[in-house]
Amino acid sequence: MSLIVTSKLGKNYRRGSETVHALEDASLTIKAGELLALVGPSGSGKTTFMNLLGCLDTPSSGSYLLNGQEVAGRKESELVKIRQQNIGFVFQQFFLLPTLTVQENVELPLLFNPSGKSRANELLELVGLTHRRHHLPKELSGGEMQRVAVARALINRPKILLADEPTGNLDSKNSEKVMALFNDLHKQGLTIVLVTHNMEIAKHSQRVVRLADGRIIES
């Protein structure tokens, strides 16, 4: 089953009097349960593409079907609901709130989804951090902080996990731990899209989609 289908998706930006084509004619189908890597050098368009897939930005052109629903052109209020119901995010910088404990950081998305039921304990067990639940982020290693971020991304039971350079701030040992966690989540049926410039990380995926100069050159 196709979970994501983009057709000639594009994103342009204005830079003074110049139009920058950050992404052009991006057509891609991602099946439910797939583990896919978007790779390419800096400026290739991979993060722009991820932001469009995650409904963090709106396309300038083209179509984007998410679970059969057209999301291109939706209002921000509608995109917020789509994100809450479908998408979890993991970023390179972790974005944990320093004054909240591990458990409080994991539960944070529930503030925007009052109907959600906290399963923080279950997720902290999944990422191997139940013993750290009352610690603050400053008391954790980089790898532990990223695993907390993964648990937080999963709290609303997303259909898709989007990870932008999730191992970019980690050493090789912690990178392997995070990727092992992603592999386990994939085996449980979660759809995962990794954005990376690291081909060693991309090797963990089922399929590699290469971008260059704002275009998909291999899928």
ABEGO torsion letter per residue (X at the ends): XBABBBBGBBBBBBBEABBBBABBGBBBBBBBGBBBBBBEBBGAGAAAAAAAAAGABBBABEBBBBGGBBABGBBAAAAAAAAAAABBBBBAAGGBBAABBAAAAAAAAAAABAABBBAAAAAAAAAGAAAAAABBAAABBAAAAAAAAAAAAAAAGBABBBBBGAAAABBAAAAAAAAAAAAAAAAAGBBBBBBBABAAAAAABABBBBBBGGBBABX
